[in-house]
């Protein structure tokens, strides 16, 4: 179980970054991720709207051209504790979920389960060089991605954590339900599992 004091310390570290540092880090992560080639084959990509100092993934969407579809996570009442993903487009309407986080209003065929995605850009509170992740503590991503633990070969979607380097810790002891990232990208480095 992750120490709540560690989680608070890491959240404070990312909140202490200035707006300029936040923008600079987001641009650096965008450049590093695109030049890595990890996103080139992905056609259906999930990202998130950043809150509380999370690294902003929106520059990645702005820079990646081509025939890609972009999705945002949503909470669904009929699947408590799990995330679904709604397609983001110019007509997307937003509402606040029960945590006060903006999410697109879900409609029809624009909704996907995680299995329908090629790549998920994942927010995090902390990480280590082995790409283990500390999340906010509610377990939404871990429960939603639990199916990846049952697969031997085919691993879709790929999971890439986005973070500030100040969120890196020496070692995270993962719980059995924790899903490791395939990679974590910061303004300074690309970490791969």
C-alpha positions in Angstrom: 0.0 0.0 0.0 1.4 3.4 -1.0 2.2 5.7 1.9 -0.3 8.5 1.9 2.5 10.9 3.0 4.5 10.0 -0.1 1.5 10.6 -2.3 0.9 14.0 -0.7 4.6 15.0 -1.0 4.6 14.1 -4.7 1.4 16.0 -5.3 2.9 19.1 -3.6 6.0 18.8 -5.7 4.1 19.0 -9.0 1.9 21.7 -7.7 4.9 23.8 -6.7 6.0 24.0 -10.4 5.3 27.5 -12.0 3.0 27.8 -14.9 6.0 28.4 -17.1 7.7 25.2 -15.9 4.4 23.3 -16.5 4.2 24.6 -20.1 8.0 23.9 -20.7 7.7 20.4 -19.3 4.6 19.6 -21.4 6.4 20.7 -24.5 9.6 18.7 -23.7 7.5 15.6 -23.0 5.7 16.1 -26.2 8.9 16.3 -28.2 10.5 13.4 -26.4 7.4 11.2 -26.9 7.0 11.9 -30.6 10.7 11.5 -31.3 10.6 8.1 -29.5 8.3 6.6 -32.1 6.1 5.1 -29.3 3.0 6.9 -30.6 3.4 6.6 -34.4 1.3 3.5 -35.1 -1.4 4.4 -32.6 -4.7 5.4 -34.2 -7.0 5.5 -31.2 -5.3 7.3 -28.3 -6.7 8.2 -24.9 -5.4 11.2 -23.0 -6.7 13.2 -20.0 -7.5 16.7 -19.0 -4.8 17.7 -16.4 -5.7 18.6 -12.9 -3.7 19.5 -9.8 -0.4 19.9 -11.5 -0.6 16.8 -13.7 1.6 17.0 -16.9 -0.6 18.4 -19.7 -0.9 16.0 -22.6 -2.7 18.4 -24.9 0.4 19.5 -26.8 0.8 15.9 -28.0 -2.6 16.0 -29.5 -1.9 19.3 -31.2 1.4 18.1 -32.7 0.4 14.6 -33.9 -1.2 14.8 -37.3 -2.8 12.1 -39.3 -5.8 9.9 -39.0 -6.0 9.6 -35.2 -9.0 9.5 -32.9 -8.6 11.0 -29.5 -10.5 9.9 -26.4 -11.0 11.1 -22.8 -11.8 8.9 -19.7 -15.3 9.1 -18.3 -17.0 7.5 -15.3 -20.0 5.4 -16.1 -22.7 4.6 -13.5 -23.4 1.1 -14.8 -19.7 0.2 -14.5 -18.7 1.6 -11.1 -15.0 2.0 -10.4 -14.0 1.6 -14.1 -13.2 4.0 -16.9 -14.7 4.2 -20.3 -13.4 6.4 -23.0 -15.4 9.0 -25.1 -14.2 10.3 -28.4 -13.1 13.9 -28.3 -13.9 16.2 -31.3 -14.8 19.8 -32.0 -18.4 19.3 -31.0 -17.6 17.6 -27.6 -19.7 18.9 -24.7 -18.3 18.7 -21.2 -19.7 18.1 -17.7 -18.2 17.7 -14.3 -18.1 14.1 -12.8 -18.7 13.3 -9.2 -15.1 14.3 -8.4 -15.5 17.7 -10.1 -13.3 16.7 -13.1 -14.4 17.8 -16.6 -15.3 14.9 -18.9 -17.1 14.7 -22.2 -20.8 13.9 -22.1 -21.0 10.3 -23.4 -23.0 9.6 -26.5 -23.6 6.4 -28.6 -20.8 4.9 -30.7 -18.2 7.4 -29.4 -17.8 5.3 -26.2 -15.0 2.7 -26.0 -13.8 0.3 -23.4 -10.0 0.3 -22.9 -9.7 -2.8 -25.1 -10.7 -0.6 -28.1 -7.7 1.7 -27.7 -4.2 1.5 -29.1 -2.5 3.8 -26.6 -3.5 5.4 -23.3 -1.6 8.4 -22.0 -1.9 8.0 -18.2 -1.6 10.6 -15.5 0.2 9.7 -12.3 1.3 11.0 -8.9 4.6 9.1 -8.8 6.7 6.6 -10.7 10.0 4.7 -10.6 12.5 3.9 -13.4 10.9 0.4 -13.8 7.6 2.2 -14.9 5.6 1.3 -11.8 3.0 4.0 -11.1 1.4 5.6 -8.1 -2.0 7.0 -9.0 -4.4 9.2 -7.1 -5.5 6.2 -5.0 -9.0 5.4 -6.3 -7.8 2.6 -8.6 -9.8 3.5 -11.6 -7.0 2.9 -14.1 -5.9 -0.3 -12.4 -9.4 -1.8 -12.4 -10.1 -0.7 -15.9 -6.8 -2.2 -17.2 -6.8 -5.4 -15.2 -7.5 -7.4 -18.3 -3.9 -6.7 -19.4 -2.6 -8.9 -16.7 -4.3 -12.0 -18.3 -2.6 -11.5 -21.7 0.6 -13.4 -22.6 1.5 -11.8 -25.9 -0.8 -9.2 -27.4 -0.6 -6.1 -25.2 -3.0 -3.4 -26.4 -3.5 -0.7 -25.3 0.1 0.4 -24.6 0.3 2.5 -21.5 2.5 5.5 -21.3 2.7 7.6 -18.1 3.3 11.3 -18.4 5.0 13.0 -15.5 7.4 15.7 -14.2 10.8 14.4 -13.2 10.1 15.7 -9.7 7.5 12.8 -9.4 10.1 10.1 -9.7 10.9 7.9 -6.7 13.7 5.3 -6.2 11.4 2.3 -5.9 7.7 1.5 -5.9 6.7 -1.9 -4.5 3.7 -2.7 -6.7 0.6 -4.4 -5.4 -0.7 -7.4 -7.4 -3.4 -5.3 -9.0 -1.1 -2.5 -10.1 -0.6 -2.2 -13.8 2.9 -1.1 -14.8 3.3 1.4 -17.6 5.1 0.4 -20.8 7.0 3.7 -20.6 7.0 6.9 -18.6 8.0 10.2 -20.2 9.2 13.3 -18.3 10.9 16.5 -19.4 14.3 14.9 -18.8 14.0 11.2 -19.8 12.1 8.3 -21.3 11.9 5.3 -19.0 10.9 2.0 -20.6 9.9 -1.3 -19.0 
